[in-house]
């Protein structure tokens, strides 16, 4: 983590439409914390800076590489060495996505807001509480991603504000971060949030309950998964799975603020935020995609051509049994070229929203919890509701004989439903299926590239290595084995 005596802030844009969201605004200057956090505009700017930090954390190739590229969702595309390395599970301390710097930058901004907002006398109580809720939830979200990727990480809940303050810090055990930081932060956010807010581009009560459900599922705390997901479903906003056509399904990603399925998506504006290069890594007119859809999941979509998600994810006109699908179109509007094929945006114009939570995700987690608490009927009710809404055949519980079989059926549906949304790698990790699923796939990939078919390799490689640059700057850190420094 970087020592700093300042906070990045956002200059409020005054000559814009009244409907313009502060989440679009960019940090353009710095100012001492002693002279900031005075006015409501300062608070709005500080919260916007946190959202900008979340955007930065998931930009570059981080989002696809952390959530999908090491799984059976993607295979390497193009000619870049990095994507080959990632898709073959050959990540090292020199791999770009091994650097957690942007995650801790976002955490640092949240820490500063959490310190200063309570003392602001110019904010009304409701605004103050809601701003704090977004800061607490953002910090929890970033730590949740960090521990799932690297395991133990340094835990910091106060800002760095002095150049004399030591920044080297050892790693804190995962259970301690979960139980004494992530969960308390989310519970505090839930107590403070303005329940009337429903904008999917902001952290709302629904978003916080979704995060809690996700964390409890990671801990295999199934009663709390059912409790928090039930609270989410009971919210008056009325989240529900309803997209039964390709156009409606695509609207979840193109227009989340008007979708009953979207819970929390990162807003993006290419003019103000620059290109969303995370999404450009899987679909761009400017270059060949870094990652293609893996043949295994592609064939699953091709086996059920009525699936409304199929035509959203890739151009079905260009389907070829030999040539892999090279562009993932899920997050873009339909733009056809002269030959009636889908056209991806140029990198400079890429402003795809990043979906972090939506109701199908939470419902399928709820189905898993029902399965593991013995309520198989409820698990299949959720599973089949999503299947039939997306125009795929329902399944019978009679064909699944053990809870592990049912879990696999739910995970299979999650893979199709949440494809390219950064969920698959973590699903494999939390269910202990990573090596069983990836070992045979990696052997095939290795053979195809003329390498020895060693498969997954050391099971400790389910975690990411810590970047060499991070290790150099913090001598109290120890690299994750078996990686070298």
ZIRA-V82314 format. One record per run of one state. SS is the DSSP state (~ for helix, > for strand, _ for the rest). FROM is the first residue (numbers start at 1). TO is the last residue. Records with the same first field share a line. If there is no record, write none. Layout:
SS->FROM-TO ; FROM-TO
This chain:
_->1-6 ; 11-21 ; 25-26 ; 32-32 ; 36-39 ; 59-61 ; 68-73 ; 77-80 ; 88-95 ; 99-100 ; 120-124 ; 151-152 ; 154-171 ; 173-173 ; 193-204 ; 219-221 ; 234-245 ; 255-255 ; 259-261 ; 267-269 ; 274-276 ; 281-290 ; 294-294 ; 304-309 ; 314-315 ; 319-335 ; 337-341 ; 343-346 ; 350-353 ; 373-375 ; 390-396 ; 400-402 ; 418-423 ; 431-433 ; 449-458 ; 463-467 ; 474-485
>->7-10 ; 27-31 ; 74-76 ; 153-153 ; 172-172 ; 262-266 ; 291-293 ; 336-336 ; 342-342 ; 354-358
~->22-24 ; 33-35 ; 40-58 ; 62-67 ; 81-87 ; 96-98 ; 101-119 ; 125-150 ; 174-192 ; 205-218 ; 222-233 ; 246-254 ; 256-258 ; 270-273 ; 277-280 ; 295-303 ; 310-313 ; 316-318 ; 347-349 ; 359-372 ; 376-389 ; 397-399 ; 403-417 ; 424-430 ; 434-448 ; 459-462 ; 468-473
